Amino acid sequence: MATTSATSGVTTSTGTDAYGNTYTTSVSADGLQSEDFIKLMLKELSLQDPTNPVDSSSMLDSQLQLSTLEANLATVDAMGTLTDTFQQNALSNAASLIGNIVENGEKDDSGNVKQYKVSSVEGSDGKVYLTAYEITGYYDVYTFAETENSNDSLDSTNSEDSITLTDSKGETHTIETSGKTYDQLAEEINAISGVSASMAENASGKYQMVVYVNGGNSSINSTGDLNMSYSINSATTYNEEADTLLYSGITKIY
C-alpha cells in the first residue's frame, strides 16, 4: 500500500513491505534542507519493526550528498560575491588613471613603447577596460615677442649675434641673425629636422614667431648682443581614434 502526504512544502511518499513495515519511497521539496533528511530518517526509524529493521544507509548517503551539495553551493555564492567585490575594487582603482599617461608594453613601428592618455574606464564580463588615446608626439612650443610685421628686421647688427637651438636628441643648431628679418630667421629654423617655425598673426594683429621642437627637452639661447625673449610651453598630440586597453595589461603609469 502506498500513501502520499505533504507538510510544509515537503511531499513524502511511503509504502508498506511484506512484514508491515512503513518506509519512505520518495521525498520532494524545492527548499529541502539537510535537517529535513534527519527528521525523515528519525521518523522512519521510529516506525520500523525492531525485529526486522529497514536499511537506512541509503538515507544517510543522501543526507551526506545533500550536505556536500550545500557546501559547494555556498562556496559558489561566496566566490561570486568575491568576484563582484574584486571587479568593483579594480574599477575604482582604474578610475584613478583617468587623465594619466600609461603604457601596456606595445611598441610602434619604430620600436618605441606606445603611450596612451586615459579618458574613461568600464567593467565588462569581469574585466576592466580603459578607453585611451595614443600619444603621437611631444613638442616644446616657443612663442617669441611680437613685432609689427613678419618682415621686420631683427634687433641684431653684431656679426657675432646668433641663436642656438638644442633639439630633443641633444644636437645643437646655430643660426646667425645679424641683418636678418623675422621671416628669414623662421625659414632657417624651419629647415632643421624635427623643428618647425613660422610667423603667426595674433589677436591684436601683430606677428609672433612660433617654433615647435618635436620630442621636447629642447632649449633656445641667444648669443652676442641679441636678446630675443620668448615663452615656452609643452604640447602633446594624440591619435584621433581611441584604443581599448585591458587594465590588467598596464605596465607603467605616469
Backbone torsions as a table, in degrees:
resi	resn	phi	psi	omega
1	MET	NA	135.0	-178.1
2	ALA	-119.1	138.3	178.1
3	THR	-130.9	156.5	179.1
4	THR	-131.9	134.1	178.0
5	SER	-137.4	154.9	-179.7
6	ALA	-129.8	129.2	179.5
7	THR	-139.5	124.9	177.9
8	SER	52.3	40.2	177.3
9	GLY	82.5	0.1	179.9
10	VAL	-103.7	123.1	179.5
11	THR	-100.2	121.9	-177.1
12	THR	-120.0	129.7	176.1
13	SER	-111.2	133.5	-179.3
14	THR	-126.0	163.5	177.8
15	GLY	-142.0	168.2	-179.9
16	THR	-122.7	128.5	-178.4
17	ASP	-83.7	-175.5	-175.2
18	ALA	-66.0	-18.6	-179.0
19	TYR	-98.5	3.1	178.7
20	GLY	91.2	3.4	178.3
21	ASN	-76.2	138.9	175.9
22	THR	-94.9	133.4	179.7
23	TYR	-140.0	158.2	-178.6
24	THR	-84.8	130.8	179.2
25	THR	-101.1	-31.1	177.7
26	SER	-161.2	152.1	177.6
27	VAL	-137.7	135.3	177.2
28	SER	-141.7	139.0	177.3
29	ALA	-169.2	138.5	180.0
30	ASP	-67.7	-35.8	-176.5
31	GLY	-108.2	30.6	-177.5
32	LEU	-64.8	129.9	180.0
33	GLN	-112.0	170.6	-179.6
34	SER	-63.8	-30.5	178.3
35	GLU	-63.1	-32.0	179.2
36	ASP	-65.5	-38.3	178.4
37	PHE	-64.4	-38.5	179.1
38	ILE	-64.4	-43.5	178.4
39	LYS	-61.0	-42.8	179.8
40	LEU	-64.9	-39.7	-180.0
41	MET	-65.1	-42.3	179.2
42	LEU	-66.0	-37.7	177.8
43	LYS	-63.5	-42.0	179.0
44	GLU	-63.2	-40.3	179.9
45	LEU	-65.5	-34.3	-179.0
46	SER	-73.4	-22.5	-177.2
47	LEU	-96.1	-10.5	-174.2
48	GLN	-78.6	161.4	176.2
49	ASP	-79.4	117.7	-177.9
50	PRO	-57.7	-28.2	-178.1
51	THR	-82.2	-14.2	-179.2
52	ASN	-144.8	68.2	-173.3
53	PRO	-65.7	151.1	176.7
54	VAL	-84.3	139.5	178.7
55	ASP	-70.1	115.6	-177.7
56	SER	-102.2	12.6	-178.3
57	SER	-62.3	-35.3	-180.0
58	SER	-65.7	-35.5	177.6
59	MET	-64.6	-41.4	178.2
60	LEU	-64.6	-40.1	177.9
61	ASP	-61.5	-41.7	-179.8
62	SER	-64.7	-40.2	179.3
63	GLN	-64.3	-39.1	178.8
64	LEU	-66.3	-41.6	178.9
65	GLN	-64.0	-38.0	179.5
66	LEU	-66.7	-41.5	178.4
67	SER	-61.0	-42.1	178.5
68	THR	-63.8	-41.1	178.8
69	LEU	-63.6	-42.4	179.2
70	GLU	-62.1	-41.1	179.3
71	ALA	-63.6	-41.2	179.2
72	ASN	-65.0	-41.4	179.6
73	LEU	-65.5	-38.7	177.8
74	ALA	-63.7	-38.2	178.7
75	THR	-65.7	-41.6	178.4
76	VAL	-61.7	-43.7	179.0
77	ASP	-62.6	-42.9	-179.5
78	ALA	-64.0	-40.5	179.0
79	MET	-65.6	-37.6	178.0
80	GLY	-63.7	-42.5	177.7
81	THR	-64.0	-41.6	179.5
82	LEU	-63.7	-40.4	179.0
83	THR	-63.5	-43.6	178.8
84	ASP	-62.0	-42.4	180.0
85	THR	-64.3	-42.2	179.5
86	PHE	-61.9	-43.0	-178.9
87	GLN	-65.6	-39.6	179.1
88	GLN	-65.2	-40.8	178.4
89	ASN	-64.9	-43.1	179.4
90	ALA	-63.1	-39.8	180.0
91	LEU	-66.0	-39.6	178.5
92	SER	-65.1	-42.8	178.6
93	ASN	-65.7	-40.4	-179.1
94	ALA	-65.8	-31.6	-179.2
95	ALA	-61.3	-27.6	179.8
96	SER	-70.1	-10.8	-179.7
97	LEU	-86.3	-10.2	-178.8
98	ILE	-59.3	126.0	-177.8
99	GLY	91.9	-8.9	-179.4
100	ASN	-92.8	162.6	174.8
101	ILE	-95.9	132.5	-178.7
102	VAL	-132.7	162.7	173.4
103	GLU	-128.9	150.9	175.7
104	ASN	-126.3	15.1	176.5
105	GLY	90.2	-12.2	179.4
106	GLU	-71.6	149.8	-179.0
107	LYS	-120.4	153.5	177.8
108	ASP	-87.0	-175.6	-176.9
109	ASP	-63.4	-21.8	179.8
110	SER	-90.5	-0.1	-179.9
111	GLY	88.1	5.6	178.5
112	ASN	-86.6	142.0	179.5
113	VAL	-68.1	129.5	-179.9
114	LYS	-71.2	145.4	176.2
115	GLN	-123.7	145.4	-176.9
116	TYR	-133.4	148.4	172.2
117	LYS	-105.0	124.8	-174.1
118	VAL	-80.6	131.6	179.6
119	SER	-110.3	-28.1	179.8
120	SER	-162.9	166.1	178.1
121	VAL	-134.5	155.2	176.1
122	GLU	-155.8	154.2	177.3
123	GLY	-107.8	140.0	-179.8
124	SER	-154.7	127.3	177.4
125	ASP	53.7	41.5	176.5
126	GLY	79.4	5.3	179.9
127	LYS	-123.3	157.4	-180.0
128	VAL	-113.7	131.1	-177.5
129	TYR	-120.0	148.8	176.5
130	LEU	-110.3	137.1	169.6
131	THR	-98.4	121.1	-172.9
132	ALA	-144.1	157.5	179.6
133	TYR	-112.5	128.7	-178.5
134	GLU	-69.2	135.7	177.2
135	ILE	-79.8	126.6	-178.8
136	THR	-102.9	-11.7	178.4
137	GLY	-178.9	151.3	172.4
138	TYR	-115.8	141.7	-178.4
139	TYR	-138.4	144.8	163.7
140	ASP	-95.0	132.2	-178.2
141	VAL	-116.2	116.4	179.3
142	TYR	-103.6	125.2	176.6
143	THR	-116.4	114.5	-174.7
144	PHE	-87.2	164.9	-179.3
145	ALA	-58.8	148.3	-174.9
146	GLU	-76.2	156.9	176.1
147	THR	-138.6	161.8	-175.0
148	GLU	-65.5	-43.1	-177.2
149	ASN	-135.8	153.7	-178.4
150	SER	-69.8	-21.0	-179.7
151	ASN	-98.6	15.8	175.4
152	ASP	-66.6	148.7	178.5
153	SER	-77.3	145.2	174.8
154	LEU	-68.9	151.4	176.0
155	ASP	-79.3	66.3	-174.0
156	SER	-144.9	107.7	179.3
157	THR	-119.2	-9.6	179.3
158	ASN	-82.0	130.3	-178.2
159	SER	-65.0	-15.9	179.3
160	GLU	-92.7	-1.5	178.9
161	ASP	-68.3	138.7	178.3
162	SER	-165.5	166.4	169.8
163	ILE	-120.8	146.1	179.1
164	THR	-120.9	122.3	178.9
165	LEU	-106.3	126.2	174.5
166	THR	-106.4	119.6	-175.2
167	ASP	-85.1	-175.0	-175.4
168	SER	-67.3	-19.5	179.0
169	LYS	-89.8	-2.0	-178.6
170	GLY	87.8	3.7	179.3
171	GLU	-81.9	139.0	-178.0
172	THR	-103.8	144.9	-179.5
173	HIS	-134.4	117.7	-177.5
174	THR	-108.0	131.2	-178.6
175	ILE	-125.9	125.7	176.8
176	GLU	-72.0	141.4	-174.6
177	THR	-116.1	-10.6	-174.9
178	SER	-59.1	127.8	175.7
179	GLY	74.2	10.8	-176.9
180	LYS	-103.1	158.2	175.1
181	THR	-93.8	169.4	177.1
182	TYR	-62.4	-41.1	178.6
183	ASP	-59.2	-43.8	-178.7
184	GLN	-66.0	-40.0	179.0
185	LEU	-65.7	-43.2	179.5
186	ALA	-62.0	-38.0	179.9
187	GLU	-64.8	-41.6	-179.7
188	GLU	-70.0	-39.3	177.4
189	ILE	-65.3	-38.1	-178.5
190	ASN	-64.6	-21.4	-179.0
191	ALA	-78.6	-10.8	179.6
192	ILE	-76.0	134.0	-179.6
193	SER	-62.3	132.0	179.3
194	GLY	81.4	7.0	-178.3
195	VAL	-129.5	140.8	173.9
196	SER	-131.3	145.6	-178.6
197	ALA	-147.1	144.8	178.8
198	SER	-159.9	163.6	175.2
199	MET	-96.6	123.4	-176.6
200	ALA	-117.1	137.8	177.7
201	GLU	-82.4	129.8	-179.5
202	ASN	-92.8	-175.1	-174.5
203	ALA	-66.1	-24.1	-179.4
204	SER	-89.0	2.5	178.1
205	GLY	88.0	2.5	177.1
206	LYS	-96.1	175.4	-174.1
207	TYR	-117.5	145.0	177.5
208	GLN	-136.3	138.6	175.0
209	MET	-81.1	128.3	179.7
210	VAL	-118.4	126.9	-177.6
211	VAL	-119.3	128.7	176.5
212	TYR	-110.1	127.0	178.1
213	VAL	-116.0	114.4	-177.0
214	ASN	-66.8	137.0	175.9
215	GLY	94.4	-14.9	-179.8
216	GLY	69.5	-164.5	179.4
217	ASN	52.9	40.4	-177.6
218	SER	-113.0	175.8	176.1
219	SER	-154.2	154.0	174.4
220	ILE	-132.8	127.3	-179.6
221	ASN	-131.0	146.1	177.4
222	SER	-106.7	150.1	179.8
223	THR	-127.2	168.9	-178.5
224	GLY	72.9	-143.4	-179.8
225	ASP	-87.4	-5.7	-177.1
226	LEU	-71.8	133.3	176.7
227	ASN	-136.1	93.7	-179.8
228	MET	-104.3	112.0	-179.4
229	SER	-84.5	148.3	179.8
230	TYR	-155.8	164.1	170.4
231	SER	-113.2	151.1	-178.8
232	ILE	-126.4	137.0	176.9
233	ASN	-136.6	163.7	176.9
234	SER	-105.6	145.1	178.0
235	ALA	-134.9	149.5	-179.9
236	THR	-129.8	137.7	176.5
237	THR	-112.4	148.4	-174.7
238	TYR	-129.4	157.2	172.2
239	ASN	-66.1	141.5	-177.9
240	GLU	-70.1	-29.2	-178.5
241	GLU	-96.3	137.8	-178.5
242	ALA	-80.0	151.7	174.8
243	ASP	-112.7	151.8	176.0
244	THR	-106.6	120.4	-176.9
245	LEU	-114.2	143.5	175.8
246	LEU	-80.3	125.3	-176.0
247	TYR	-57.4	-40.5	-178.7
248	SER	-67.8	-13.3	-179.2
249	GLY	-92.3	-0.8	-179.3
250	ILE	-69.5	129.5	-177.5
251	THR	-108.9	-19.9	-178.1
252	LYS	-153.2	141.2	-179.6
253	ILE	-126.8	134.4	178.5
254	TYR	-106.9	NA	NA
